[in-house]
Amino acid sequence: MIAGIALHEGHIAEMQTGEGKTLAAVAPIAFRALSGQGVHVLTFNDYLPHRDAQWMGPIYRFLGLSVGAIEAGMSSESRRVAYACDITYATAKEAGFDFLRDQRVTDPGDRVHRGFRWALVDEADS
């Protein structure tokens, strides 16, 4: 709970592997998403966006929130749908390259990202 409060207030919460980072992040992510602000949850490990969206998805859906996950190889349309969710899990790499590609489109309708509001960055390995 303390880590969740710290994250909500914009502080860094350092936690070791197995100490519950994924669960600690649920409250601040849900709070931000419930206020109508889209939330990006960024990690550096390719397997975590899908896993965490699956694991935490039932909690968010219970609160009436939509959850998406960005994975390598997805089509632009699939990415657009995932980024339109209330909460989007992605690797920093995928989100960063999507941002760069969005800057190169000539038709704004071809962008995959929606407006940026709030992001939580997980730099650890699990």
Order of alpha helices (4+ residues) and beta strands (2+ residues): alpha-alpha-alpha-beta-alpha-beta-alpha-beta-alpha-beta
